[in-house]
Amino acid sequence: MTSRYLSLILSIYISDNPLPVPLNWDPMLPPMKYCSSCGETLNRRIPGDDNRERWVCDHCDTVHYQNPIIVVGCVAEKDGRILLCKRAIEPRHGYWTVPAGFMELGESLAAGAARETLEEACAEIEIGHLFASVDVIHAGQVHLFFTGTLAGDYGVGEESLETRLYSEDEIPWDDLAFPSGRFALQKYFEDQGQNNGVHTLVWKK
């Protein structure tokens, strides 16, 4: 997965001197300092029509919501083997993962999974069905995985050090980057090509 979208969020919301935040503030979410509508300062409070604290502008009363980020990926197969990428970026530099990354505005879940596979492994794929969903609550993310079939060759994208096809008994389980990718691979092999619906997991840190 890439870090560009998260980096954009952090560049907008975090400053060297952030405002003090309440003791009950969830540390997984970046504090916000200025209103993107009018530029005035923000404070944490419960809006009149809400039931939880939000960042609210002191001047124009704009409410700035923070919601989970969607990550999309694909377990892509060719001749019974699975495409994995060795990460060239942090977090988990040098570890293996299925192609995955942050969904972009203007694209569907499936289109995002296909795009990430193209970016990370230079591979075009035929998307199958959605089969795995992982709630990464501590990171404010939801990871969604599709099945897929390689439509041609593959290579090494800018965010990868290496790409390789692995059979089930060759998967480097001890060197996988994220629990969500491990879960997706496990369920993929358990399904044995069948559509058994969407498998779910809550990733507890």
C-alpha positions as CSV (number, residue, x, y, z in Angstrom):
1,M,0.0,0.0,0.0
2,T,1.2,3.5,-0.6
3,S,1.6,6.3,1.9
4,R,0.9,9.3,-0.3
5,Y,-2.8,9.8,0.8
6,L,-2.0,9.5,4.5
7,S,0.9,11.9,4.0
8,L,-1.4,14.4,2.4
9,I,-3.8,14.2,5.4
10,L,-1.0,14.6,7.9
11,S,0.4,17.6,6.0
12,I,-2.9,19.3,6.1
13,Y,-3.8,18.6,9.7
14,I,-0.6,18.4,11.7
15,S,1.6,21.3,12.6
16,D,4.7,21.7,14.8
17,N,2.6,23.3,17.5
18,P,-0.7,21.6,17.5
19,L,-3.5,22.7,19.8
20,P,-3.9,20.9,23.1
21,V,-6.3,18.1,22.8
22,P,-8.7,16.5,25.4
23,L,-7.5,13.6,27.6
24,N,-10.1,11.3,25.9
25,W,-8.8,12.2,22.4
26,D,-8.1,9.0,20.4
27,P,-4.3,9.1,19.5
28,M,-4.8,7.2,16.3
29,L,-6.3,10.2,14.6
30,P,-4.2,13.3,13.8
31,P,-5.1,16.5,15.7
32,M,-6.4,19.3,13.5
33,K,-5.4,23.0,14.1
34,Y,-7.0,25.2,11.5
35,C,-10.3,25.3,9.7
36,S,-10.0,24.6,5.9
37,S,-13.0,26.8,5.3
38,C,-12.0,30.0,7.0
39,G,-8.6,29.5,8.5
40,E,-9.6,30.0,12.1
41,T,-8.7,27.7,15.0
42,L,-10.5,24.5,15.9
43,N,-11.5,22.9,19.2
44,R,-12.9,19.5,20.2
45,R,-16.5,19.6,21.2
46,I,-19.8,17.8,20.6
47,P,-21.8,19.6,17.9
48,G,-25.5,20.3,18.8
49,D,-26.8,17.6,16.5
50,D,-24.2,15.0,17.2
51,N,-23.3,12.5,20.0
52,R,-19.5,12.6,20.0
53,E,-16.7,15.0,19.9
54,R,-15.5,16.5,16.6
55,W,-13.1,19.2,15.5
56,V,-15.3,22.3,15.2
57,C,-14.3,25.7,14.0
58,D,-14.5,28.5,16.6
59,H,-15.4,31.1,14.0
60,C,-17.7,29.5,11.3
61,D,-18.9,26.4,13.2
62,T,-17.8,24.1,10.4
63,V,-17.6,20.5,11.7
64,H,-14.5,18.6,10.4
65,Y,-15.2,14.9,10.4
66,Q,-12.6,12.2,10.4
67,N,-13.6,8.9,9.1
68,P,-11.9,5.5,8.3
69,I,-9.7,5.3,5.2
70,I,-10.3,2.5,2.7
71,V,-7.5,0.2,1.6
72,V,-8.1,-2.0,-1.4
73,G,-6.0,-5.0,-2.6
74,C,-6.0,-8.1,-4.8
75,V,-4.9,-11.6,-4.4
76,A,-3.9,-12.1,-8.0
77,E,-3.3,-15.6,-9.4
78,K,-1.5,-17.0,-12.4
79,D,-1.2,-20.8,-13.1
80,G,-2.0,-21.6,-9.5
81,R,0.5,-19.2,-8.0
82,I,0.0,-15.9,-6.2
83,L,1.6,-12.5,-7.0
84,L,3.4,-10.9,-4.1
85,C,5.4,-7.7,-3.8
86,K,8.3,-6.9,-1.6
87,R,7.8,-3.4,-0.2
88,A,10.2,-0.6,-1.1
89,I,8.6,1.9,1.2
90,E,7.7,2.2,4.9
91,P,6.0,0.9,6.9
92,R,7.4,-2.6,6.7
93,H,10.1,-2.0,4.1
94,G,11.4,-5.2,2.7
95,Y,8.4,-7.4,3.7
96,W,6.1,-9.1,1.3
97,T,2.5,-8.1,0.6
98,V,-0.3,-8.6,-1.9
99,P,-0.7,-5.5,-4.0
100,A,-2.8,-3.0,-2.0
101,G,-3.1,0.6,-1.2
102,F,-5.4,3.6,-0.4
103,M,-8.5,3.9,-2.5
104,E,-8.6,7.2,-4.6
105,L,-11.6,9.5,-5.1
106,G,-13.5,8.8,-8.3
107,E,-12.8,5.1,-8.4
108,S,-14.7,2.0,-7.4
109,L,-13.3,-0.6,-4.9
110,A,-12.5,-3.0,-7.7
111,A,-10.9,-0.3,-9.9
112,G,-8.7,0.7,-6.9
113,A,-7.5,-2.8,-6.4
114,A,-6.7,-3.1,-10.1
115,R,-4.9,0.2,-10.1
116,E,-2.8,-0.7,-7.1
117,T,-1.8,-4.0,-8.7
118,L,-0.7,-2.1,-11.8
119,E,1.2,0.5,-9.8
120,E,3.0,-2.0,-7.5
121,A,3.6,-4.9,-9.9
122,C,3.1,-3.5,-13.4
123,A,0.4,-6.1,-13.9
124,E,-3.0,-5.9,-15.4
125,I,-5.6,-8.2,-13.8
126,E,-9.1,-9.4,-14.3
127,I,-10.9,-8.7,-11.0
128,G,-12.9,-11.4,-9.4
129,H,-15.0,-11.1,-6.3
130,L,-14.7,-9.3,-3.0
131,F,-13.8,-12.0,-0.4
132,A,-12.1,-10.5,2.6
133,S,-12.6,-7.5,4.9
134,V,-10.4,-6.4,7.8
135,D,-11.2,-3.7,10.3
136,V,-8.0,-2.1,11.3
137,I,-9.5,0.0,14.1
138,H,-6.3,1.3,15.7
139,A,-5.2,2.8,12.4
140,G,-8.6,4.1,11.3
141,Q,-8.7,1.9,8.2
142,V,-10.7,-0.8,6.5
143,H,-8.8,-3.2,4.3
144,L,-10.8,-4.9,1.5
145,F,-9.5,-7.7,-0.8
146,F,-10.6,-9.1,-4.2
147,T,-9.7,-12.2,-6.0
148,G,-8.1,-11.7,-9.4
149,T,-6.3,-13.3,-12.3
150,L,-3.2,-12.0,-14.0
151,A,-4.1,-11.0,-17.6
152,G,-0.5,-11.0,-18.7
153,D,3.1,-10.4,-17.5
154,Y,4.2,-8.5,-14.3
155,G,7.1,-6.4,-13.2
156,V,8.5,-4.2,-10.4
157,G,6.7,-1.0,-9.7
158,E,8.2,2.1,-8.0
159,E,6.9,1.0,-4.5
160,S,8.3,-2.5,-4.8
161,L,11.8,-4.0,-4.5
162,E,10.8,-7.3,-6.1
163,T,7.7,-9.1,-7.3
164,R,7.3,-12.9,-7.5
165,L,4.7,-15.6,-8.0
166,Y,4.4,-18.0,-5.1
167,S,2.6,-21.3,-4.8
168,E,0.8,-21.9,-1.5
169,D,3.6,-23.9,0.0
170,E,6.1,-21.2,-1.0
171,I,4.4,-18.2,0.6
172,P,6.9,-16.4,3.0
173,W,4.5,-16.4,5.9
174,D,7.1,-15.1,8.4
175,D,8.0,-12.2,6.1
176,L,4.5,-10.9,5.3
177,A,4.1,-7.2,6.0
178,F,0.6,-7.0,7.5
179,P,-1.9,-9.2,9.4
180,S,-4.6,-8.2,6.9
181,G,-2.6,-9.5,4.0
182,R,-1.9,-12.7,5.8
183,F,-5.6,-13.1,6.6
184,A,-6.5,-12.5,2.9
185,L,-4.1,-15.2,1.7
186,Q,-5.2,-17.7,4.3
187,K,-8.9,-17.3,3.3
188,Y,-8.0,-17.3,-0.4
189,F,-6.4,-20.7,-0.1
190,E,-9.2,-22.0,2.2
191,D,-11.8,-21.0,-0.4
192,Q,-10.1,-23.1,-3.1
193,G,-11.5,-21.0,-5.9
194,Q,-15.0,-20.9,-4.5
195,N,-17.0,-17.8,-3.7
196,N,-17.8,-18.3,0.0
197,G,-18.8,-14.7,0.6
198,V,-16.8,-12.1,2.5
199,H,-14.6,-13.3,5.3
200,T,-14.2,-10.7,8.1
201,L,-11.6,-10.0,10.7
202,V,-11.0,-7.3,13.4
203,W,-7.3,-6.6,13.5
204,K,-6.5,-5.9,17.2
205,K,-3.2,-4.2,17.7
